[in-house]
Amino acid sequence: MKPALIVGAICVGVLLLLAVPAPEPRLPEAPPGGGAFAWNQDSLWRALEGDFAAARAAGCTATGPEVESGLALVDRVLDTLSSRAVASTDPLLDSLERRFFAVGPAVAACPGRMRDYVALSGRLREVIKDQSRQWSHDDVRTRQRLYRSLYGARAAVEEAMLQQPESTVALLSGRDEPSATPSAVVQGVVIHSGDILVSRGGYPTSALIARGNDFPGNFSHIGLVHVDSATGAVSVIEAHIEVGVAIASAESYLRDKKLRLMVLRPRADLPQLVADPLLPHHAASRMLERAREGHIPYDFAMDYTNPASLFCSEVASSAYRDQGIALWMG
């Protein structure tokens, strides 16, 4: 056989082998309590869409009483939840979810009530977060309840805002948790040393990080705030994939594209903060010192037990862990 025919036969054989489909990869089992969350409420979403179309056609004058009674019903459920502790599986929480979603379409058709809906969502968040202090965060039912309540309420508010862009509320205020640490005003918001900035970047990888989770979310990055007690200068300590841990001024931090930004602050009634109200400032100061002392590489292994390298949320959790506070539970 001629060499050319031999080579040709080998090439054909290789191509035939490559054409054989590979077996499906074997995916690892989900960890205990793992598994992607699903609302499984398509019929509800379609009904709410229909309610919005009807409310918009009817106009605010006609739907005004519906908005008023709907907001009042949610408020009454929150009053009840503020007066007693309930389990994460309590049917009253399901009732709260249904009522909050139900009034959304009428609010979306009446932009003048948007701020009332936003304020109510803020109260809902505070009540749920207070209730969750006595829930087990290792329990998947707790995770699902928190996701449904906190993410669901925010999604409902933002969906209503999208129907009335002129009524958009740019700043959603939460509880102004007291803090003894140095503070500064950035973009009209008071931030304290030790605060944690949770943001959603504007890059494709940011979308992957935010949504690639059992509980798809709206945030992809975390930074730790330090406010100099003498000068008031604000620094944000954060870990980037390309450079590792870095320090940015407030202006530099905000120049990097942010689609949304949330400020978190440890509760002032935590035993560690009662003992030392300046603990968050100590945590931020020590992390700032570490970042200035030498390069801290990015933790691609995602090994939160090794402080020699840090990924973004580990910057905050490591700083607080050294001060005796575990930030991320469950």
N, C-alpha and C positions, 0 to 999 in steps of 0.2 A: 504494500500500500504506500502511496506517495506521502511524503511528510505533510504536504498541504492538506490532504484528506484526513490524516490523523489529527492535525490541529483543529480542523473544522469539526470533526466528530467530537473531540473533547469539549470544544466550545458549546456545541449543541447540547451535550450531556450536562454541562454546567448550567446552561440556561434552563434546561428542564428541571434540574434540581432546585434552582432558585424560584421556579414557578410554583413549586409545591408549597401550599400555605403552611406557615409555622403554627404549631399548636398554641392555643390561647394561653397567655401567661397565667400562672397560678398566683392569685392575689392573697396576701396574708389576711388572716381573720381579723375582724375589727376588735379592738381592745374591749374589755368589759365596760359596758356603759357607752360604747362607741356606736357609730352609725349615723348616717346623714339625716338631719332633721327634715321633715316634710310637713307642710301645712295640711295637705290633702283636703282642701276646702274650696275646690273650684266652683262649686255651686254657690257658695257664699260670695265669692268675688264677682261672679256674674250678676248675682242679685244686687250687690252694692253698686255695680256699674249701672244697672237699670234704675236703681233708686236715684242716682245722681242725674241721669238723663231726665227723669221725671221732675226732680227738684229744680233743675235749671229751667225746664220748660214752664214750671209753675211760677217761678220768681220768688224773691226774698219775702215779699209781703205775705204770700200764701204759706211759705215754709217756715216763717219766723217762729210760730208757736211750736213747731216740731223741733227746731233747734233748741229753743228754750227748755222744753221738757226733756229732751235727750241729754243735754248738758247737766240738768238738775238730777236726772236719774243716776248718771255716772258719779256725780258729786255725793249723792246719798250712799252709794256703794262704798266710796272711798271713806266716808265718815264711819261706816261700820267697820271697815278694815283698819281704820286708825284707832279703834277702841278695843280691839282684841286680836290676839295672835291666831293665825290659821296655818294649816299645813299647805305645802305647795300644790297639793292635789285637791284642795277645797273647791267645791262647785261654785262658791262665791267668786272666785277668781275667774272662772269660765264666764260667769255672768258679767263681770266687769269688762272682760275682753269683748264680748258680744255687744254690749251697750256702747262701748267706746267706738267700735267699728261702725255700728249702726247709725250714729249721729254724724259720722264723717261726710257722707254724700250731701246732706243738707247744708253743712258748714261750707263745703266746697262750692256750693251754689250761692252762698251769701258771704262775700268777702269781709263784710263788716263784723262777722263773728269769729274771724280767724284767730284773733289774739285771745279770745276766750277759750278756744279749742287748744291753742298752744299752752296757755296757762294750766288748763286742766290736764294736759299730757304731762306737764312738769310735776303737778301734784301726784299724778298716778305713779310716775317714776319714783318719787320720794317714798310713797306708801309701800310700793313693792320692794324697794331696796331695804326699807326698815323691816318689813316682814321677813325678808331673806336672811336677816342676821341670825335667825334661829332655825334656818333650814340647813340640811346637809348638802354641801356643794359637791360631794362625791356622788350624789344620787342623780342619775340621768333625768329623773322627773323634775328635780330642782333646776337643772340646766335648761330643760325645755320650757319650764314655766318662766324663768327669767328671760329667755330669748323671746318667747311669745309676747310677754308683757312689755319689755323694754324696747326690743327691736320692732315689735309689731306696732306699738303706739307711735314710735317715731316714723315708721313707714306710713301709717295712716295720716299723720300730720303732713308729711311731705307730699303725699299724693294729693291731699286737699289743696296744698299750696300750689302745686303744679297746675291746677285748674284755674287758679286766680293769681298769676304771677305778680300782679301789682300789690297783692296782700302778703307777699313773702316776708317772713320775719327772719332777719339774718342772724340775730343773736337769741338763742334759747337759754334763758337763765335757769340754773338749778339752785340748789341750796347753797347759800354763801357760808360755807363751813369756816368757822373762826380759826385763825392761825396766828401764832406768836412769832413766826419767822419773818425775816425781811421781805418787803414787798415792792412792787413797781407796777406802773400802769402801762399796759401795752395794747394799742388799738382800742383804748377805752375800757379795757378789762383789767381788773386788779389780779395779779398773779403773785404767788408767794414762793419763796425758796423752798424747794422740795416738791413743788407741784409736778404733776406728770402730764405731758402734752401727748394726746393721742390724735393722730392725724391720718388723713387719706391722701396719699400722694397722687400725682397726675401721670404716672408712668404705667405702661402695660403690666410690669411686674407688681406694681402697687395693687392693681385690680386682682391679679392672681392671689396675692397674699390676703387681700380682704375677703375674697369670695371662696378661696380654696380651703374650705373648712367644713366640718360637720354642721356648723352653725354659720352660714355665710353672713358676713358683716359688712360694715362700711368704713373700716379703719385698717391701716396697713403699717403704721409706724409709731414708735414711741420715743419721746425725748424727756430728759430730766432737767428741770429748771433750777438754776442757781442765781440768787440775787445777792450781790455784794452788800454787806451790812453797812459799809462805809460810803460807797459811791452810788449804790443803787443800780449798778450795771447788771444787766441781765445776760446770762449765758445759758445756752441750751446744749446739754451733753447728749450725744446720740451716736449710734453705731451705724455706719454705712457699709454695704457690701464691698464697695470698691476701695475704701480707705481704712476701715475699722472705726474705732472710737474717735470722734472729733468734737470740737467745741465751736459753737456758732453764736454770734450775737443775735439778739432778737430780730434785728433788721435782716440779717443774713438768713436766719431760719425762715422767716416769712417770705423772703424772695423766692425760695425754693417752692415750687408749685404745690399748693395745698387746696384740695377740693372741699375739705371740711376739717374742723379742729375742735377737740374737746379737752377741757381742763379737768383733771382729777386731783383730789386732795385727800389725804388721810383724815379720817374722822378725829376730831379733837378729843373725843371721849375714849379713845383707845388707851388701855392701861399704860402702854409705853409712852404715849404722848402726855398723859396726865402726869407721869413721873418726870418727863423731860419735854416740855412744849417745843423746844428748839430741835428736837430729834430730826425732823425732815430737813432742816438746814444743815445739820451735821452730816446727814446722808449725802446731800447734794455737794457739800464742801469736800468731803472725802473723795467722791467720784471725780470732782473737778481736779483735785490734786493728783489723782492717779492718771488722769488723761494728760495732765501737764508734765508729769514725771517721765513719761515714755510712751512709746507706741503700744496700743492695745489692739491686737488684730481682731478681725471679725470672726465670730464663732460659727464657722460653717457646719460644724458637727452638731450644733444646737445642744451642747452639753452644759446644762445650767449648773452642774456640780463643779465645773472647772472655771474659776474666775480669771484665769490667765487670758482668755479670749471671751468676747462678749457679743451677742447679737442684740438687736435694738431693745426689746423688752427686758433683756437681761441687764442692761445698764441701770434701769430703775430697780428691778427686783434684787439685783446683787447689792446695790447701795443700801436698800432698806433691810435686806437680810442681815447685813453686817451690823445693823442697829437693832436687830431682834424682831423685825416685822416681816412676815411672809405676805407679799402682795397678792400673788396669784394662787388662789386656792382651788383644789379639785382638779 
